[in-house]
Amino acid sequence: MDVISILSGVKNKVLDAKNYDLLKHAYDLQNQNIEQLKNNNEALKESNKLLQERVNQLKDENDSLIKSVNELTQRLSQLENDRTPAGLSKVALAILDLYRQRDTTDLWKEGEIISALNFGKIQIECGIDELRNAKMIAQSMAGTYDIRYSLTVKGKKYLA
């Protein structure tokens, strides 16, 4: 109910009991509306407070999760570094990858390693020497022309 329109309606009129009751009723309704708005405002403040607490809780959880992810990423990186022998060249790693691709524990120098990789003979021999020094492969002779390289236990663990 619009109080202003009621007041305009009783302007220049005598305030009798009927008009008084009308005004009283209008003001009572307005007071009820004001009280309802106050209650709604308090409820919104409480709701806002609860939502802010939840936001802070979620931020803390997010920070914790980010910290955990960073720690796990660091551990994974460390595990990968531990798994890869330090200082192996890309040729040596390519030779190890050739074992993995062929799914074998034995490769022949001339027949498989040199023909399969796009590196020069000297580079491949250096890579083989690196792997032998790292005790990842072992050399054995098979006749007079070709050398067989077998994975050692360390080499097998690396490829596993």
C-alpha positions in Angstrom: 0.0 0.0 0.0 1.4 3.4 -0.9 1.4 5.7 2.1 1.9 8.9 0.0 -1.3 8.2 -2.1 -3.2 7.6 1.2 -1.9 10.9 2.6 -2.8 12.7 -0.6 -6.3 11.2 -0.3 -6.8 12.5 3.2 -5.3 15.9 2.5 -7.7 18.7 3.5 -10.0 16.3 5.2 -11.0 15.9 8.7 -9.2 13.0 10.5 -12.1 11.0 11.6 -12.0 7.4 12.9 -12.3 5.9 9.4 -9.4 7.9 8.0 -7.4 7.3 11.2 -7.8 3.5 10.8 -6.8 3.8 7.2 -3.6 5.7 8.0 -2.8 3.4 11.0 -3.3 0.3 8.8 -1.0 1.9 6.1 1.7 2.7 8.6 1.4 -0.8 10.2 1.9 -2.4 6.8 4.9 -0.1 6.1 6.4 -1.1 9.5 5.8 -4.7 8.7 7.6 -4.2 5.4 10.5 -2.5 7.1 10.8 -5.3 9.7 10.7 -7.9 6.9 13.4 -6.0 5.0 15.5 -5.8 8.2 15.1 -9.6 8.7 16.0 -10.2 5.1 19.1 -8.0 5.4 20.2 -9.8 8.5 19.7 -13.2 6.7 21.7 -11.9 3.7 24.5 -10.7 6.0 24.6 -14.2 7.7 24.5 -15.9 4.3 27.3 -13.7 3.1 29.4 -14.4 6.1 28.9 -18.2 5.6 29.8 -17.9 2.0 32.9 -15.9 2.8 34.0 -18.6 5.3 33.4 -21.2 2.6 35.4 -19.2 0.1 38.3 -18.9 2.6 38.1 -22.7 3.3 38.2 -23.5 -0.4 41.1 -21.1 -0.9 43.0 -23.0 1.8 42.2 -26.3 0.3 43.3 -25.0 -3.1 46.6 -23.8 -1.7 47.1 -27.1 0.0 46.3 -29.0 -3.3 48.7 -26.8 -5.3 51.4 -27.4 -2.7 50.8 -31.2 -2.9 50.8 -31.1 -6.7 54.1 -29.1 -6.7 55.6 -31.6 -4.2 54.5 -34.6 -6.3 55.8 -33.0 -9.5 59.1 -32.4 -7.8 59.2 -36.1 -6.6 58.3 -37.3 -10.1 61.0 -35.2 -11.6 63.5 -36.5 -9.1 62.4 -40.1 -9.8 62.8 -39.6 -13.5 66.2 -38.1 -12.9 67.1 -41.1 -10.7 65.9 -43.5 -13.4 67.9 -41.9 -16.2 71.6 -42.5 -15.8 73.3 -39.2 -15.4 75.3 -37.8 -18.3 74.2 -40.2 -21.0 74.3 -38.7 -24.5 71.4 -38.7 -26.9 73.2 -41.4 -28.9 73.4 -43.7 -25.8 69.7 -43.0 -25.0 68.8 -43.7 -28.6 70.6 -47.1 -28.4 68.7 -47.9 -25.2 65.5 -46.9 -27.0 66.3 -49.3 -29.8 66.4 -52.1 -27.3 62.9 -51.0 -26.2 61.6 -50.7 -29.7 62.8 -54.1 -30.8 61.7 -55.6 -27.4 64.9 -57.5 -27.1 67.9 -57.9 -24.8 70.5 -58.5 -27.5 71.5 -56.2 -30.4 74.2 -56.7 -33.0 76.5 -53.8 -33.6 76.8 -53.9 -37.4 73.5 -55.6 -38.2 71.1 -53.7 -36.0 72.5 -50.7 -34.1 74.5 -49.0 -36.8 71.9 -49.7 -39.5 68.9 -48.6 -37.4 70.2 -45.3 -36.0 70.9 -42.1 -37.9 74.2 -41.4 -36.3 77.7 -42.0 -37.6 79.8 -45.1 -36.6 82.0 -43.0 -34.3 79.0 -41.5 -32.5 77.5 -45.0 -32.1 80.7 -46.4 -30.8 80.9 -43.6 -28.2 77.3 -44.2 -27.2 78.1 -48.0 -26.8 81.1 -47.1 -24.7 79.0 -44.9 -22.5 76.5 -47.7 -22.0 79.3 -50.2 -21.2 80.9 -47.8 -18.7 77.5 -47.3 -17.1 77.2 -51.1 -16.9 74.0 -51.0 -18.8 75.2 -53.3 -21.7 77.8 -56.0 -21.9 79.7 -57.0 -25.0 80.3 -60.5 -26.4 81.9 -61.7 -29.6 80.0 -63.7 -32.1 82.4 -64.8 -34.7 85.0 -62.5 -36.1 82.9 -59.8 -37.7 80.0 -58.8 -35.5 79.7 -57.9 -31.8 76.7 -58.7 -29.7 75.6 -56.3 -27.0 73.3 -57.6 -24.3 71.5 -55.6 -21.7 72.7 -56.1 -18.1 70.5 -56.2 -15.1 70.9 -52.4 -14.7 70.0 -51.9 -18.3 66.9 -54.1 -18.0 65.8 -52.2 -14.9 66.2 -48.9 -16.7 64.0 -50.1 -19.6 61.5 -51.8 -17.4 
